[in-house]
Amino acid sequence: MAEMTTTGTWLVDERKQTAFLEAWVAFAGWASSMDGAGTLRLGRAGRDPGQFVSFGAWQSAELAHAWKAHPEFQERIASVLQHVDQFLPTELEVVATASDGRAALSPLSVARTS
């Protein structure tokens, strides 16, 4: 069970940004209550204030997929998407981490590249 990060690039018209932010915060609050969810974050691109990027940490791909299969997921994500011009989701398997001056490769990433 590899750690996973879900990401999304959200392109939002300036006139819709307040509604988008409110909807995303409500969606992320619900998502962060799911089993295996870590911190969810939303950032804005410095050069393009209409582009946002979200990051969600998950203990495993299986738990992230269970969240996406949850009966409420489609309804809740739709409440965010109605304010968005374009959305590009991505799933990333964590292959290396660094904190407090230490860095490490994920054991699974080493096995897959050998």
Helices and strands as residue ranges (DSSP letters): E 4-11, G 14-16, H 17-31, E 37-44, E 51-58, H 61-69, H 73-81, E 86-93, E 96-99, E 102-105, H 107-113
